[in-house]
């Protein structure tokens, strides 16, 4: 679940609107979901949303979930974190939890170093059932 980000003063209007929409959402949103929610605020074109998302992701304020082709606001209390970012995605309710694990990050880094592989970005997506959905099953 996303925490409340104090919007940095140098966000554009569109970036602020998109970040606010992601932060206020209970789950991941596609760019078109965001556009639908922001039409009343003057956003009309998908490109406006994609540009804002690109900058938010670049700054670590939002993350793209590759398997869902959707976005979430950063939930890391230290924001702008670099390195391994992992997401547990519930296949029933769609809830997404963000976390980081230094041990996994170190092991992946060691493997990459041993292989001569230069890591540019590491994102893990773990699919399964959250605690609430697992109880129902």
Secondary structure, 3 states (H helix, E strand, C coil): CCCCCCCCCCCCHHHHHHHHHHHCCCCCECHHHHHHHHHHHCCCCHHHHHHHHHHHHHCCCEEEEHHHCEEEECCCCCCCCCCEEEEEEECCCCCEEEECCHHHHHHHHHHHHHHCCCCCCEEEEEEECCHHHHHHC
